[in-house]
Amino acid sequence: MLSKILALGNRVELIGVKNQLMSAVDEELENSRKIYYSQIYDIIDESKLRIAMPIEGGKVIPLSINSRYDACFFTSSGLYQCRVVVVERYKEDNIYVLVVEIVTELQKYQRRQFYRLGCTMDIKYCTLEKEEVEEYFTYKFKEEFAHKLKLTEAIVLDISGGGMRFISDMKHQKESDVYILLDISYEGDERVYGILGKIIYMERVKNRPGLYEYRVEYQGIEGSVRENIIRFIFEEERKQRKKAKSIEDE
């Protein structure tokens, strides 16, 4: 059953489970519910998995033996969740590994969320009027729509298969439609996509006068484009892990 749902390479989110014996101070700190990111290395049997030890800021995070986490698995058939406990940890072939045991039933998770990669990359974008949004959908190749627009530069802070977060020196209103020209490289190829999005969040950047932070959700994105963005994200995340491991080994 487990091997029919999960697969090697599936992304995993681990969220710490509250300890019933926590003090009031510990409980307050726990409210942030720290999230760790990992991936499946091996399916041992119907209740145990080998997963990568989380890496944060270039450092391996050695999660404690017997610690419990709510796990969310990103699979080809959707999101699944269960509770796991760390039963073993070790280093194998220069890879830091956790063995986790699944202690609750694996269930379909209805949350609509994609793995979000923290990164720094340049994009070009502009806001659109309603008529321009309608015109956007008349273009077969959406990136060609950029030729008639006056684009401005922005810096992406994180990106997922569902949207992105970026900063800009231009001020826009929440719910504004935006066109984003995204240039990414993966598997040795450079690909350019013209994507329609909507601003779902904005605020001034603290201690940075004149800069604004935006969260954008993709609108009407083609499935193949979303899949390629996700592939790019996974490849970049692997590069980050490889770099972090090299730093750890030095």
Protein Blocks (a to p, Z undefined) as FASTA:
>chain_A
ZZmmpcghiacdddddddfkbcfklmmmmmnopadddddfbdfblmbccdddddeehiac
dddehiacddddddfkbccddddddfbdcdeehiacdddddfbdcdddfbdcdddddddd
ddddddddfklmmmmmmpmblmlmmmmpccdddddfbdcfkbccdddfbdcdehiacddd
ddddeehiacddddddddfbdcddehighiacdddddehiafklmmmmmmmmmmmmmmmm
mmmmmmmmZZ
